[in-house]
Amino acid sequence: MLTDLDTKALDKKPKISQLVDDCIGFEGKRGLAEKTLKELKRYLTEFVEYSQSKGFYTPHDLSPQLLKDYVEGCWERGNFPLVKAVVWAIRKFGAYLSLIQIVPENPARYLRHPKIPKRAHLPEYLSAGQLRQLLTKCATTRSFQDFTILSLVASVGLRTNEIVTLNRDKVYLTKKRVDLRVKGDWLKKNPLSDQMTKILATHLASREDNSPAVFINKKGSPLSESYVQRMVKKVGYEAELSFALTCRHLRHTFATHSVDKHGSLITKALLGHSKLATTRVYLHLCPSHFKGLMNLHPYQKKGGAS
């Protein structure tokens, strides 16, 4: 319990909560993107609530051990990307405190991104049978637009933002391709299969509006990323998959089977990866490529001999 004297003394010191607001304003002036600012505010607000629950209100209360304990606690409610983002936010806040000389040293100076085993973050993917099951369920329970989106992600490996920003003038049905603006702000000319071209043509032919977007909501506006994510998750649940399906799973499914069939170099181009090392992780995933090789193992029986 804080006494009246402690409260008066505390009121004269800058509060962590106020400094967090100042830090966010400072980063905004430096040109940090609006979406990134929202993420920064989210993670730092959660940290302020944690600090106050522990009885820490001023930046002088923040010790390297306190920050480390908080980050370790985040593992219990999240995964590696979440913890990495929390570390990024706290390090920005610590650097800001040091910059304005509120504290003599940056309290986050020893905070490092957590390390996990390399194979721990290899992507999950759907088998060919699971993918057929998913698309069949979507075709029978959802709108044709949803089926088109799901087919496009699964057969082309598009990211969610590439789906919602795809415009009609970037779809070339006669050439069987779509042009996409991908990470790194470069144009990727993505080929379509004959079947995917027919599905996309059928979807566009059913449209009676003038919206330039390929996929729209009931108001005629482009779909949001959150809608696509929710739709994919719901279809996965309806298809009775053993895990919560995401758009990331579908992209990884496309990549896994593409690497297995065409190799990493072609898959790199299809996915729009800037580095081949990013694509190579999929080489570890699909076991079907190795089934024939296992029959040649020296311990296997040959010709019925024991």
Secondary structure as UniProt FT lines:
FT   HELIX           4..11
FT   HELIX           16..29
FT   TURN            30..31
FT   HELIX           34..53
FT   TURN            54..55
FT   HELIX           59..61
FT   HELIX           64..74
FT   HELIX           75..77
FT   HELIX           80..99
FT   TURN            100..101
FT   TURN            107..110
FT   HELIX           118..121
FT   HELIX           128..141
FT   HELIX           144..156
FT   HELIX           160..164
FT   HELIX           168..170
FT   STRAND          171..172
FT   TURN            173..176
FT   STRAND          177..182
FT   TURN            183..185
FT   STRAND          186..191
FT   HELIX           194..205
FT   TURN            218..219
FT   HELIX           225..238
FT   TURN            239..240
FT   HELIX           247..262
FT   HELIX           264..271
FT   HELIX           276..280
FT   HELIX           281..284
FT   HELIX           287..290
FT   HELIX           291..294
FT   TURN            295..296
FT   TURN            298..299
FT   TURN            303..304
//
